[in-house]
Structures are given as C-alpha cells and as structure tokens.
Amino acid sequence: MNPILVILSREQDGRDATPSVGIIDSQSVKTAENGGPRGYDAGKKIRGRKRQITTDTLGHVVAAVVHPADVPDRDDAPLVATRIRSLFS
C-alpha cells in the first residue's frame, strides 16, 4: 500500500513516480527480552533492535527495515536497498 501512495503523491507534486534519491537513517532502540531477535549495538551501548528507514527527497517513507541492533550500519544499507528495489521495480 505504501509504495502506491508514494507513487501517487510524487505524481501529484509533478515528480517522477519512482524516487531516484533516498535518505537512509537508523535508530537503535531498547527492547524487552521476549518478542523476537535482538542484538547489542556497541556504539550506542543498547541491547535491542535497530530500525532503519529510507525517505525520498519529499520526506515520504519509502522503506523500513527492523533487525537486531548488532548489525553494523555499513551492512544495513544493502538490506534497505534490496527492499527498495523489490518495491519499485
């Protein structure tokens, strides 16, 4: 549903339907012991999960990925890029 809304909103603004640029950001958050996989982010000293979102230049959320916090940021970008390619191809 979200990719369709992004495409429609971009077309309303007179832009290409699919974004050509994305901004990636991540946030590590604490989680309880029960409820799924979690890891330890040594840089932020947080045990939990990391959520990573990508927005286009208009601020629309293009993709979101949640994974254990022990995945380094340099390894996050390919996960998000793969997700975006599958949504907009």
PyMOL Python script that loads the backbone (N, CA, C, O; Angstrom):
from pymol import cmd

cmd.read_pdbstr("""\
ATOM      1  N   MET A   1       0.823  -1.191   0.000  1.00  0.00           N
ATOM      2  CA  MET A   1       0.000   0.000   0.000  1.00  0.00           C
ATOM      3  C   MET A   1       0.872   1.262   0.000  1.00  0.00           C
ATOM      4  O   MET A   1       0.591   2.211  -0.732  1.00  0.00           O
ATOM      5  N   ASN A   2       1.933   1.270   0.825  1.00  0.00           N
ATOM      6  CA  ASN A   2       2.781   2.455   0.926  1.00  0.00           C
ATOM      7  C   ASN A   2       3.437   2.825  -0.410  1.00  0.00           C
ATOM      8  O   ASN A   2       3.432   4.003  -0.766  1.00  0.00           O
ATOM      9  N   PRO A   3       4.003   1.871  -1.166  1.00  0.00           N
ATOM     10  CA  PRO A   3       4.603   2.270  -2.450  1.00  0.00           C
ATOM     11  C   PRO A   3       3.604   2.923  -3.403  1.00  0.00           C
ATOM     12  O   PRO A   3       3.959   3.834  -4.151  1.00  0.00           O
ATOM     13  N   ILE A   4       2.371   2.462  -3.376  1.00  0.00           N
ATOM     14  CA  ILE A   4       1.346   3.057  -4.242  1.00  0.00           C
ATOM     15  C   ILE A   4       1.070   4.496  -3.825  1.00  0.00           C
ATOM     16  O   ILE A   4       0.940   5.379  -4.673  1.00  0.00           O
ATOM     17  N   LEU A   5       0.981   4.731  -2.507  1.00  0.00           N
ATOM     18  CA  LEU A   5       0.744   6.094  -2.016  1.00  0.00           C
ATOM     19  C   LEU A   5       1.925   7.013  -2.329  1.00  0.00           C
ATOM     20  O   LEU A   5       1.729   8.183  -2.657  1.00  0.00           O
ATOM     21  N   VAL A   6       3.142   6.492  -2.229  1.00  0.00           N
ATOM     22  CA  VAL A   6       4.326   7.291  -2.564  1.00  0.00           C
ATOM     23  C   VAL A   6       4.288   7.682  -4.040  1.00  0.00           C
ATOM     24  O   VAL A   6       4.533   8.837  -4.386  1.00  0.00           O
ATOM     25  N   ILE A   7       3.985   6.732  -4.895  1.00  0.00           N
ATOM     26  CA  ILE A   7       3.931   6.997  -6.332  1.00  0.00           C
ATOM     27  C   ILE A   7       2.860   8.041  -6.651  1.00  0.00           C
ATOM     28  O   ILE A   7       3.117   8.982  -7.400  1.00  0.00           O
ATOM     29  N   LEU A   8       1.666   7.879  -6.088  1.00  0.00           N
ATOM     30  CA  LEU A   8       0.589   8.830  -6.348  1.00  0.00           C
ATOM     31  C   LEU A   8       0.927  10.231  -5.843  1.00  0.00           C
ATOM     32  O   LEU A   8       0.657  11.219  -6.526  1.00  0.00           O
ATOM     33  N   SER A   9       1.511  10.319  -4.657  1.00  0.00           N
ATOM     34  CA  SER A   9       1.867  11.615  -4.092  1.00  0.00           C
ATOM     35  C   SER A   9       2.958  12.302  -4.909  1.00  0.00           C
ATOM     36  O   SER A   9       2.915  13.512  -5.126  1.00  0.00           O
ATOM     37  N   ARG A  10       3.943  11.509  -5.361  1.00  0.00           N
ATOM     38  CA  ARG A  10       5.018  12.087  -6.174  1.00  0.00           C
ATOM     39  C   ARG A  10       4.476  12.601  -7.502  1.00  0.00           C
ATOM     40  O   ARG A  10       4.888  13.662  -7.971  1.00  0.00           O
ATOM     41  N   GLU A  11       3.548  11.850  -8.115  1.00  0.00           N
ATOM     42  CA  GLU A  11       2.950  12.292  -9.376  1.00  0.00           C
ATOM     43  C   GLU A  11       2.112  13.559  -9.192  1.00  0.00           C
ATOM     44  O   GLU A  11       2.083  14.420 -10.071  1.00  0.00           O
ATOM     45  N   GLN A  12       1.430  13.669  -8.049  1.00  0.00           N
ATOM     46  CA  GLN A  12       0.654  14.875  -7.750  1.00  0.00           C
ATOM     47  C   GLN A  12       1.553  16.098  -7.646  1.00  0.00           C
ATOM     48  O   GLN A  12       1.150  17.202  -8.012  1.00  0.00           O
ATOM     49  N   ASP A  13       2.776  15.903  -7.147  1.00  0.00           N
ATOM     50  CA  ASP A  13       3.731  17.003  -6.999  1.00  0.00           C
ATOM     51  C   ASP A  13       4.487  17.281  -8.292  1.00  0.00           C
ATOM     52  O   ASP A  13       5.358  18.151  -8.319  1.00  0.00           O
ATOM     53  N   GLY A  14       4.168  16.556  -9.364  1.00  0.00           N
ATOM     54  CA  GLY A  14       4.821  16.775 -10.645  1.00  0.00           C
ATOM     55  C   GLY A  14       6.193  16.131 -10.745  1.00  0.00           C
ATOM     56  O   GLY A  14       7.013  16.553 -11.561  1.00  0.00           O
ATOM     57  N   ARG A  15       6.457  15.123  -9.934  1.00  0.00           N
ATOM     58  CA  ARG A  15       7.742  14.418  -9.941  1.00  0.00           C
ATOM     59  C   ARG A  15       7.609  13.086 -10.661  1.00  0.00           C
ATOM     60  O   ARG A  15       6.503  12.635 -10.960  1.00  0.00           O
ATOM     61  N   ASP A  16       8.756  12.459 -10.937  1.00  0.00           N
ATOM     62  CA  ASP A  16       8.736  11.089 -11.462  1.00  0.00           C
ATOM     63  C   ASP A  16       8.071  10.189 -10.422  1.00  0.00           C
ATOM     64  O   ASP A  16       8.151  10.453  -9.223  1.00  0.00           O
ATOM     65  N   ALA A  17       7.427   9.144 -10.882  1.00  0.00           N
ATOM     66  CA  ALA A  17       6.679   8.260  -9.985  1.00  0.00           C
ATOM     67  C   ALA A  17       7.592   7.549  -8.983  1.00  0.00           C
ATOM     68  O   ALA A  17       7.238   7.407  -7.813  1.00  0.00           O
ATOM     69  N   THR A  18       8.758   7.104  -9.439  1.00  0.00           N
ATOM     70  CA  THR A  18       9.667   6.398  -8.535  1.00  0.00           C
ATOM     71  C   THR A  18      10.798   7.320  -8.104  1.00  0.00           C
ATOM     72  O   THR A  18      11.334   8.064  -8.925  1.00  0.00           O
ATOM     73  N   PRO A  19      11.167   7.281  -6.833  1.00  0.00           N
ATOM     74  CA  PRO A  19      12.243   8.154  -6.352  1.00  0.00           C
ATOM     75  C   PRO A  19      13.596   7.734  -6.917  1.00  0.00           C
ATOM     76  O   PRO A  19      13.865   6.547  -7.100  1.00  0.00           O
ATOM     77  N   SER A  20      14.436   8.716  -7.187  1.00  0.00           N
ATOM     78  CA  SER A  20      15.784   8.431  -7.680  1.00  0.00           C
ATOM     79  C   SER A  20      16.836   8.632  -6.598  1.00  0.00           C
ATOM     80  O   SER A  20      17.974   8.190  -6.754  1.00  0.00           O
ATOM     81  N   VAL A  21      16.474   9.290  -5.508  1.00  0.00           N
ATOM     82  CA  VAL A  21      17.382   9.537  -4.393  1.00  0.00           C
ATOM     83  C   VAL A  21      16.683   9.145  -3.105  1.00  0.00           C
ATOM     84  O   VAL A  21      15.493   9.407  -2.933  1.00  0.00           O
ATOM     85  N   GLY A  22      17.424   8.515  -2.197  1.00  0.00           N
ATOM     86  CA  GLY A  22      16.872   8.145  -0.901  1.00  0.00           C
ATOM     87  C   GLY A  22      17.803   8.547   0.223  1.00  0.00           C
ATOM     88  O   GLY A  22      19.022   8.564   0.054  1.00  0.00           O
ATOM     89  N   ILE A  23      17.233   8.870   1.362  1.00  0.00           N
ATOM     90  CA  ILE A  23      17.991   9.232   2.544  1.00  0.00           C
ATOM     91  C   ILE A  23      17.765   8.140   3.576  1.00  0.00           C
ATOM     92  O   ILE A  23      16.628   7.869   3.963  1.00  0.00           O
ATOM     93  N   ILE A  24      18.854   7.512   4.022  1.00  0.00           N
ATOM     94  CA  ILE A  24      18.773   6.390   4.954  1.00  0.00           C
ATOM     95  C   ILE A  24      19.190   6.856   6.339  1.00  0.00           C
ATOM     96  O   ILE A  24      20.183   7.569   6.484  1.00  0.00           O
ATOM     97  N   ASP A  25      18.434   6.456   7.361  1.00  0.00           N
ATOM     98  CA  ASP A  25      18.788   6.750   8.746  1.00  0.00           C
ATOM     99  C   ASP A  25      18.402   5.555   9.602  1.00  0.00           C
ATOM    100  O   ASP A  25      17.454   4.832   9.295  1.00  0.00           O
ATOM    101  N   SER A  26      19.154   5.359  10.682  1.00  0.00           N
ATOM    102  CA  SER A  26      18.860   4.234  11.570  1.00  0.00           C
ATOM    103  C   SER A  26      18.778   4.714  13.007  1.00  0.00           C
ATOM    104  O   SER A  26      19.321   5.757  13.370  1.00  0.00           O
ATOM    105  N   GLN A  27      18.082   3.920  13.815  1.00  0.00           N
ATOM    106  CA  GLN A  27      17.929   4.220  15.226  1.00  0.00           C
ATOM    107  C   GLN A  27      17.916   2.912  15.987  1.00  0.00           C
ATOM    108  O   GLN A  27      17.162   1.998  15.654  1.00  0.00           O
ATOM    109  N   SER A  28      18.754   2.821  17.013  1.00  0.00           N
ATOM    110  CA  SER A  28      18.762   1.649  17.884  1.00  0.00           C
ATOM    111  C   SER A  28      17.840   1.922  19.057  1.00  0.00           C
ATOM    112  O   SER A  28      17.887   2.996  19.657  1.00  0.00           O
ATOM    113  N   VAL A  29      16.996   0.941  19.385  1.00  0.00           N
ATOM    114  CA  VAL A  29      16.039   1.105  20.473  1.00  0.00           C
ATOM    115  C   VAL A  29      16.103  -0.103  21.400  1.00  0.00           C
ATOM    116  O   VAL A  29      16.324  -1.231  20.960  1.00  0.00           O
ATOM    117  N   LYS A  30      15.906   0.154  22.686  1.00  0.00           N
ATOM    118  CA  LYS A  30      15.888  -0.931  23.674  1.00  0.00           C
ATOM    119  C   LYS A  30      14.614  -1.746  23.513  1.00  0.00           C
ATOM    120  O   LYS A  30      13.555  -1.213  23.179  1.00  0.00           O
ATOM    121  N   THR A  31      14.736  -3.059  23.758  1.00  0.00           N
ATOM    122  CA  THR A  31      13.567  -3.929  23.710  1.00  0.00           C
ATOM    123  C   THR A  31      13.598  -4.877  24.898  1.00  0.00           C
ATOM    124  O   THR A  31      14.640  -5.081  25.519  1.00  0.00           O
ATOM    125  N   ALA A  32      12.446  -5.449  25.204  1.00  0.00           N
ATOM    126  CA  ALA A  32      12.356  -6.442  26.267  1.00  0.00           C
ATOM    127  C   ALA A  32      12.942  -7.763  25.782  1.00  0.00           C
ATOM    128  O   ALA A  32      13.180  -7.942  24.588  1.00  0.00           O
ATOM    129  N   GLU A  33      13.172  -8.675  26.702  1.00  0.00           N
ATOM    130  CA  GLU A  33      13.766  -9.960  26.344  1.00  0.00           C
ATOM    131  C   GLU A  33      12.853 -10.791  25.457  1.00  0.00           C
ATOM    132  O   GLU A  33      13.335 -11.487  24.563  1.00  0.00           O
ATOM    133  N   ASN A  34      11.562 -10.734  25.683  1.00  0.00           N
ATOM    134  CA  ASN A  34      10.649 -11.523  24.855  1.00  0.00           C
ATOM    135  C   ASN A  34      10.182 -10.676  23.675  1.00  0.00           C
ATOM    136  O   ASN A  34      10.083  -9.454  23.783  1.00  0.00           O
ATOM    137  N   GLY A  35       9.900 -11.321  22.564  1.00  0.00           N
ATOM    138  CA  GLY A  35       9.356 -10.578  21.449  1.00  0.00           C
ATOM    139  C   GLY A  35      10.193 -10.571  20.197  1.00  0.00           C
ATOM    140  O   GLY A  35       9.980  -9.720  19.333  1.00  0.00           O
ATOM    141  N   GLY A  36      11.128 -11.472  20.061  1.00  0.00           N
ATOM    142  CA  GLY A  36      11.855 -11.554  18.799  1.00  0.00           C
ATOM    143  C   GLY A  36      13.347 -11.344  18.950  1.00  0.00           C
ATOM    144  O   GLY A  36      13.847 -11.140  20.057  1.00  0.00           O
ATOM    145  N   PRO A  37      14.059 -11.397  17.826  1.00  0.00           N
ATOM    146  CA  PRO A  37      15.517 -11.288  17.867  1.00  0.00           C
ATOM    147  C   PRO A  37      15.972  -9.889  18.266  1.00  0.00           C
ATOM    148  O   PRO A  37      15.336  -8.893  17.923  1.00  0.00           O
ATOM    149  N   ARG A  38      17.063  -9.833  18.982  1.00  0.00           N
ATOM    150  CA  ARG A  38      17.664  -8.563  19.361  1.00  0.00           C
ATOM    151  C   ARG A  38      19.167  -8.746  19.451  1.00  0.00           C
ATOM    152  O   ARG A  38      19.655  -9.874  19.528  1.00  0.00           O
ATOM    153  N   GLY A  39      19.888  -7.663  19.442  1.00  0.00           N
ATOM    154  CA  GLY A  39      21.340  -7.713  19.496  1.00  0.00           C
ATOM    155  C   GLY A  39      21.862  -6.543  20.301  1.00  0.00           C
ATOM    156  O   GLY A  39      21.086  -5.761  20.850  1.00  0.00           O
ATOM    157  N   TYR A  40      23.190  -6.423  20.373  1.00  0.00           N
ATOM    158  CA  TYR A  40      23.818  -5.371  21.168  1.00  0.00           C
ATOM    159  C   TYR A  40      24.539  -4.402  20.241  1.00  0.00           C
ATOM    160  O   TYR A  40      25.467  -4.792  19.531  1.00  0.00           O
ATOM    161  N   ASP A  41      24.117  -3.143  20.246  1.00  0.00           N
ATOM    162  CA  ASP A  41      24.787  -2.085  19.485  1.00  0.00           C
ATOM    163  C   ASP A  41      25.881  -1.511  20.379  1.00  0.00           C
ATOM    164  O   ASP A  41      25.601  -0.730  21.288  1.00  0.00           O
ATOM    165  N   ALA A  42      27.133  -1.904  20.118  1.00  0.00           N
ATOM    166  CA  ALA A  42      28.248  -1.493  20.970  1.00  0.00           C
ATOM    167  C   ALA A  42      28.501   0.007  20.905  1.00  0.00           C
ATOM    168  O   ALA A  42      28.924   0.601  21.897  1.00  0.00           O
ATOM    169  N   GLY A  43      28.252   0.625  19.764  1.00  0.00           N
ATOM    170  CA  GLY A  43      28.484   2.055  19.630  1.00  0.00           C
ATOM    171  C   GLY A  43      27.554   2.883  20.499  1.00  0.00           C
ATOM    172  O   GLY A  43      27.959   3.914  21.036  1.00  0.00           O
ATOM    173  N   LYS A  44      26.326   2.445  20.640  1.00  0.00           N
ATOM    174  CA  LYS A  44      25.337   3.181  21.437  1.00  0.00           C
ATOM    175  C   LYS A  44      25.061   2.523  22.775  1.00  0.00           C
ATOM    176  O   LYS A  44      24.301   3.046  23.590  1.00  0.00           O
ATOM    177  N   LYS A  45      25.689   1.359  23.001  1.00  0.00           N
ATOM    178  CA  LYS A  45      25.520   0.597  24.249  1.00  0.00           C
ATOM    179  C   LYS A  45      24.051   0.300  24.534  1.00  0.00           C
ATOM    180  O   LYS A  45      23.550   0.539  25.633  1.00  0.00           O
ATOM    181  N   ILE A  46      23.381  -0.226  23.518  1.00  0.00           N
ATOM    182  CA  ILE A  46      21.956  -0.561  23.630  1.00  0.00           C
ATOM    183  C   ILE A  46      21.743  -1.998  23.192  1.00  0.00           C
ATOM    184  O   ILE A  46      22.237  -2.419  22.145  1.00  0.00           O
ATOM    185  N   ARG A  47      20.997  -2.756  24.004  1.00  0.00           N
ATOM    186  CA  ARG A  47      20.595  -4.109  23.625  1.00  0.00           C
ATOM    187  C   ARG A  47      19.162  -4.023  23.133  1.00  0.00           C
ATOM    188  O   ARG A  47      18.260  -3.622  23.869  1.00  0.00           O
ATOM    189  N   GLY A  48      18.968  -4.402  21.885  1.00  0.00           N
ATOM    190  CA  GLY A  48      17.629  -4.327  21.329  1.00  0.00           C
ATOM    191  C   GLY A  48      17.621  -4.493  19.833  1.00  0.00           C
ATOM    192  O   GLY A  48      18.305  -5.359  19.288  1.00  0.00           O
ATOM    193  N   ARG A  49      16.839  -3.652  19.163  1.00  0.00           N
ATOM    194  CA  ARG A  49      16.691  -3.727  17.712  1.00  0.00           C
ATOM    195  C   ARG A  49      17.087  -2.402  17.079  1.00  0.00           C
ATOM    196  O   ARG A  49      17.142  -1.366  17.741  1.00  0.00           O
ATOM    197  N   LYS A  50      17.358  -2.464  15.797  1.00  0.00           N
ATOM    198  CA  LYS A  50      17.659  -1.262  15.029  1.00  0.00           C
ATOM    199  C   LYS A  50      16.594  -1.133  13.957  1.00  0.00           C
ATOM    200  O   LYS A  50      16.292  -2.086  13.239  1.00  0.00           O
ATOM    201  N   ARG A  51      16.037   0.050  13.863  1.00  0.00           N
ATOM    202  CA  ARG A  51      15.081   0.306  12.787  1.00  0.00           C
ATOM    203  C   ARG A  51      15.726   1.285  11.822  1.00  0.00           C
ATOM    204  O   ARG A  51      16.367   2.260  12.215  1.00  0.00           O
ATOM    205  N   GLN A  52      15.537   0.995  10.578  1.00  0.00           N
ATOM    206  CA  GLN A  52      16.171   1.759   9.511  1.00  0.00           C
ATOM    207  C   GLN A  52      15.104   2.179   8.526  1.00  0.00           C
ATOM    208  O   GLN A  52      14.359   1.343   8.013  1.00  0.00           O
ATOM    209  N   ILE A  53      15.026   3.476   8.258  1.00  0.00           N
ATOM    210  CA  ILE A  53      14.042   3.952   7.291  1.00  0.00           C
ATOM    211  C   ILE A  53      14.755   4.682   6.161  1.00  0.00           C
ATOM    212  O   ILE A  53      15.850   5.218   6.330  1.00  0.00           O
ATOM    213  N   THR A  54      14.111   4.686   5.020  1.00  0.00           N
ATOM    214  CA  THR A  54      14.579   5.440   3.867  1.00  0.00           C
ATOM    215  C   THR A  54      13.446   6.347   3.428  1.00  0.00           C
ATOM    216  O   THR A  54      12.305   5.911   3.279  1.00  0.00           O
ATOM    217  N   THR A  55      13.777   7.621   3.222  1.00  0.00           N
ATOM    218  CA  THR A  55      12.795   8.577   2.722  1.00  0.00           C
ATOM    219  C   THR A  55      13.273   9.124   1.383  1.00  0.00           C
ATOM    220  O   THR A  55      14.466   9.106   1.082  1.00  0.00           O
ATOM    221  N   ASP A  56      12.328   9.608   0.588  1.00  0.00           N
ATOM    222  CA  ASP A  56      12.729  10.293  -0.639  1.00  0.00           C
ATOM    223  C   ASP A  56      12.960  11.765  -0.306  1.00  0.00           C
ATOM    224  O   ASP A  56      12.862  12.157   0.857  1.00  0.00           O
ATOM    225  N   THR A  57      13.262  12.576  -1.303  1.00  0.00           N
ATOM    226  CA  THR A  57      13.576  13.985  -1.053  1.00  0.00           C
ATOM    227  C   THR A  57      12.364  14.800  -0.624  1.00  0.00           C
ATOM    228  O   THR A  57      12.509  15.921  -0.137  1.00  0.00           O
ATOM    229  N   LEU A  58      11.174  14.244  -0.802  1.00  0.00           N
ATOM    230  CA  LEU A  58       9.958  14.918  -0.358  1.00  0.00           C
ATOM    231  C   LEU A  58       9.569  14.525   1.068  1.00  0.00           C
ATOM    232  O   LEU A  58       8.634  15.090   1.634  1.00  0.00           O
ATOM    233  N   GLY A  59      10.279  13.567   1.643  1.00  0.00           N
ATOM    234  CA  GLY A  59      10.004  13.135   3.008  1.00  0.00           C
ATOM    235  C   GLY A  59       9.089  11.937   3.124  1.00  0.00           C
ATOM    236  O   GLY A  59       8.719  11.559   4.236  1.00  0.00           O
ATOM    237  N   HIS A  60       8.711  11.327   2.014  1.00  0.00           N
ATOM    238  CA  HIS A  60       7.864  10.132   2.057  1.00  0.00           C
ATOM    239  C   HIS A  60       8.698   8.941   2.528  1.00  0.00           C
ATOM    240  O   HIS A  60       9.827   8.759   2.071  1.00  0.00           O
ATOM    241  N   VAL A  61       8.162   8.143   3.425  1.00  0.00           N
ATOM    242  CA  VAL A  61       8.834   6.918   3.847  1.00  0.00           C
ATOM    243  C   VAL A  61       8.732   5.920   2.707  1.00  0.00           C
ATOM    244  O   VAL A  61       7.637   5.508   2.322  1.00  0.00           O
ATOM    245  N   VAL A  62       9.889   5.535   2.170  1.00  0.00           N
ATOM    246  CA  VAL A  62       9.931   4.633   1.027  1.00  0.00           C
ATOM    247  C   VAL A  62      10.047   3.188   1.494  1.00  0.00           C
ATOM    248  O   VAL A  62       9.407   2.297   0.934  1.00  0.00           O
ATOM    249  N   ALA A  63      10.867   2.953   2.527  1.00  0.00           N
ATOM    250  CA  ALA A  63      11.049   1.592   3.042  1.00  0.00           C
ATOM    251  C   ALA A  63      11.456   1.650   4.499  1.00  0.00           C
ATOM    252  O   ALA A  63      12.053   2.624   4.956  1.00  0.00           O
ATOM    253  N   ALA A  64      11.124   0.593   5.222  1.00  0.00           N
ATOM    254  CA  ALA A  64      11.521   0.457   6.622  1.00  0.00           C
ATOM    255  C   ALA A  64      11.943  -0.983   6.868  1.00  0.00           C
ATOM    256  O   ALA A  64      11.294  -1.919   6.403  1.00  0.00           O
ATOM    257  N   VAL A  65      13.036  -1.151   7.603  1.00  0.00           N
ATOM    258  CA  VAL A  65      13.554  -2.476   7.923  1.00  0.00           C
ATOM    259  C   VAL A  65      13.878  -2.486   9.416  1.00  0.00           C
ATOM    260  O   VAL A  65      14.461  -1.535   9.936  1.00  0.00           O
ATOM    261  N   VAL A  66      13.500  -3.564  10.100  1.00  0.00           N
ATOM    262  CA  VAL A  66      13.820  -3.733  11.516  1.00  0.00           C
ATOM    263  C   VAL A  66      14.625  -5.006  11.660  1.00  0.00           C
ATOM    264  O   VAL A  66      14.255  -6.042  11.107  1.00  0.00           O
ATOM    265  N   HIS A  67      15.732  -4.940  12.402  1.00  0.00           N
ATOM    266  CA  HIS A  67      16.599  -6.099  12.595  1.00  0.00           C
ATOM    267  C   HIS A  67      17.330  -5.951  13.918  1.00  0.00           C
ATOM    268  O   HIS A  67      17.252  -4.893  14.543  1.00  0.00           O
ATOM    269  N   PRO A  68      18.049  -6.997  14.368  1.00  0.00           N
ATOM    270  CA  PRO A  68      18.790  -6.886  15.618  1.00  0.00           C
ATOM    271  C   PRO A  68      19.795  -5.733  15.571  1.00  0.00           C
ATOM    272  O   PRO A  68      20.340  -5.424  14.512  1.00  0.00           O
ATOM    273  N   ALA A  69      20.036  -5.104  16.712  1.00  0.00           N
ATOM    274  CA  ALA A  69      20.890  -3.920  16.768  1.00  0.00           C
ATOM    275  C   ALA A  69      22.358  -4.217  16.505  1.00  0.00           C
ATOM    276  O   ALA A  69      23.135  -3.286  16.291  1.00  0.00           O
ATOM    277  N   ASP A  70      22.764  -5.485  16.513  1.00  0.00           N
ATOM    278  CA  ASP A  70      24.185  -5.777  16.315  1.00  0.00           C
ATOM    279  C   ASP A  70      24.616  -5.770  14.847  1.00  0.00           C
ATOM    280  O   ASP A  70      25.787  -6.015  14.555  1.00  0.00           O
ATOM    281  N   VAL A  71      23.707  -5.498  13.927  1.00  0.00           N
ATOM    282  CA  VAL A  71      24.068  -5.384  12.508  1.00  0.00           C
ATOM    283  C   VAL A  71      24.705  -4.003  12.304  1.00  0.00           C
ATOM    284  O   VAL A  71      24.053  -2.996  12.578  1.00  0.00           O
ATOM    285  N   PRO A  72      25.957  -3.923  11.831  1.00  0.00           N
ATOM    286  CA  PRO A  72      26.613  -2.626  11.648  1.00  0.00           C
ATOM    287  C   PRO A  72      25.934  -1.780  10.573  1.00  0.00           C
ATOM    288  O   PRO A  72      25.294  -2.310   9.664  1.00  0.00           O
ATOM    289  N   ASP A  73      26.079  -0.467  10.687  1.00  0.00           N
ATOM    290  CA  ASP A  73      25.443   0.442   9.733  1.00  0.00           C
ATOM    291  C   ASP A  73      25.897   0.188   8.302  1.00  0.00           C
ATOM    292  O   ASP A  73      25.097   0.329   7.377  1.00  0.00           O
ATOM    293  N   ARG A  74      27.151  -0.182   8.095  1.00  0.00           N
ATOM    294  CA  ARG A  74      27.635  -0.411   6.726  1.00  0.00           C
ATOM    295  C   ARG A  74      26.953  -1.626   6.088  1.00  0.00           C
ATOM    296  O   ARG A  74      26.899  -1.729   4.862  1.00  0.00           O
ATOM    297  N   ASP A  75      26.436  -2.540   6.905  1.00  0.00           N
ATOM    298  CA  ASP A  75      25.730  -3.707   6.379  1.00  0.00           C
ATOM    299  C   ASP A  75      24.232  -3.457   6.235  1.00  0.00           C
ATOM    300  O   ASP A  75      23.532  -4.239   5.591  1.00  0.00           O
ATOM    301  N   ASP A  76      23.732  -2.366   6.832  1.00  0.00           N
ATOM    302  CA  ASP A  76      22.308  -2.045   6.766  1.00  0.00           C
ATOM    303  C   ASP A  76      21.877  -1.558   5.396  1.00  0.00           C
ATOM    304  O   ASP A  76      20.819  -1.947   4.902  1.00  0.00           O
ATOM    305  N   ALA A  77      22.682  -0.715   4.782  1.00  0.00           N
ATOM    306  CA  ALA A  77      22.293  -0.088   3.517  1.00  0.00           C
ATOM    307  C   ALA A  77      21.936  -1.107   2.434  1.00  0.00           C
ATOM    308  O   ALA A  77      20.926  -0.921   1.755  1.00  0.00           O
ATOM    309  N   PRO A  78      22.721  -2.183   2.240  1.00  0.00           N
ATOM    310  CA  PRO A  78      22.318  -3.162   1.225  1.00  0.00           C
ATOM    311  C   PRO A  78      20.970  -3.827   1.526  1.00  0.00           C
ATOM    312  O   PRO A  78      20.215  -4.138   0.606  1.00  0.00           O
ATOM    313  N   LEU A  79      20.666  -4.046   2.818  1.00  0.00           N
ATOM    314  CA  LEU A  79      19.368  -4.630   3.182  1.00  0.00           C
ATOM    315  C   LEU A  79      18.223  -3.711   2.761  1.00  0.00           C
ATOM    316  O   LEU A  79      17.219  -4.163   2.209  1.00  0.00           O
ATOM    317  N   VAL A  80      18.386  -2.426   3.028  1.00  0.00           N
ATOM    318  CA  VAL A  80      17.350  -1.464   2.682  1.00  0.00           C
ATOM    319  C   VAL A  80      17.264  -1.289   1.168  1.00  0.00           C
ATOM    320  O   VAL A  80      16.166  -1.208   0.618  1.00  0.00           O
ATOM    321  N   ALA A  81      18.411  -1.228   0.489  1.00  0.00           N
ATOM    322  CA  ALA A  81      18.417  -1.064  -0.967  1.00  0.00           C
ATOM    323  C   ALA A  81      17.718  -2.232  -1.654  1.00  0.00           C
ATOM    324  O   ALA A  81      16.984  -2.038  -2.622  1.00  0.00           O
ATOM    325  N   THR A  82      17.946  -3.439  -1.155  1.00  0.00           N
ATOM    326  CA  THR A  82      17.283  -4.616  -1.716  1.00  0.00           C
ATOM    327  C   THR A  82      15.771  -4.504  -1.559  1.00  0.00           C
ATOM    328  O   THR A  82      15.012  -4.830  -2.471  1.00  0.00           O
ATOM    329  N   ARG A  83      15.356  -4.045  -0.408  1.00  0.00           N
ATOM    330  CA  ARG A  83      13.920  -3.884  -0.155  1.00  0.00           C
ATOM    331  C   ARG A  83      13.316  -2.850  -1.092  1.00  0.00           C
ATOM    332  O   ARG A  83      12.225  -3.060  -1.622  1.00  0.00           O
ATOM    333  N   ILE A  84      14.013  -1.732  -1.304  1.00  0.00           N
ATOM    334  CA  ILE A  84      13.506  -0.679  -2.167  1.00  0.00           C
ATOM    335  C   ILE A  84      13.412  -1.160  -3.612  1.00  0.00           C
ATOM    336  O   ILE A  84      12.428  -0.883  -4.297  1.00  0.00           O
ATOM    337  N   ARG A  85      14.431  -1.879  -4.074  1.00  0.00           N
ATOM    338  CA  ARG A  85      14.415  -2.395  -5.448  1.00  0.00           C
ATOM    339  C   ARG A  85      13.223  -3.321  -5.668  1.00  0.00           C
ATOM    340  O   ARG A  85      12.600  -3.301  -6.730  1.00  0.00           O
ATOM    341  N   SER A  86      12.908  -4.136  -4.655  1.00  0.00           N
ATOM    342  CA  SER A  86      11.780  -5.051  -4.815  1.00  0.00           C
ATOM    343  C   SER A  86      10.437  -4.317  -4.828  1.00  0.00           C
ATOM    344  O   SER A  86       9.482  -4.790  -5.444  1.00  0.00           O
ATOM    345  N   LEU A  87      10.359  -3.170  -4.157  1.00  0.00           N
ATOM    346  CA  LEU A  87       9.103  -2.415  -4.117  1.00  0.00           C
ATOM    347  C   LEU A  87       8.865  -1.595  -5.373  1.00  0.00           C
ATOM    348  O   LEU A  87       7.723  -1.436  -5.803  1.00  0.00           O
ATOM    349  N   PHE A  88       9.937  -1.071  -5.966  1.00  0.00           N
ATOM    350  CA  PHE A  88       9.773  -0.124  -7.073  1.00  0.00           C
ATOM    351  C   PHE A  88      10.308  -0.647  -8.396  1.00  0.00           C
ATOM    352  O   PHE A  88      10.679   0.154  -9.254  1.00  0.00           O
ATOM    353  N   SER A  89      10.364  -1.974  -8.596  1.00  0.00           N
ATOM    354  CA  SER A  89      10.819  -2.475  -9.887  1.00  0.00           C
ATOM    355  C   SER A  89       9.682  -2.995 -10.724  1.00  0.00           C
ATOM    356  O   SER A  89       9.900  -3.455 -11.845  1.00  0.00           O
TER     357      SER A  89
END
""", "prot")
cmd.dss("prot")
cmd.show_as("cartoon", "prot")
cmd.util.cbc("prot")
cmd.orient("prot")
